């Protein structure tokens, strides 16, 4: 068997697998649509907050509800000891300058 035949066989199998994955996701999306609608209504009805991204520090659990001083609760010069604190950036309000310093 030639190498080109093996390559085309490999390519054909991958295309078939891709089409099967695409079909599966389309069908799964149609099946999950009622559940997603139900969850959307639940979130709107109970006015739930945003998604909890990290579980370790209280100021990285819900970024929209964090206090400004929470990352510096030990000391303003203390190092970040939670990995999630280095992944999510500080809010834009903390980066704002109050005026020209020079």
Secondary structure by P-SEA (a helix, b strand, c coil): ccaaaaaaaaaaaaaaaaaaaaaaaaaaaaaaaaaaaaaaaaaaaaccccccccccccccccccccccccccccccccccccaaaaaccccccccccccccc
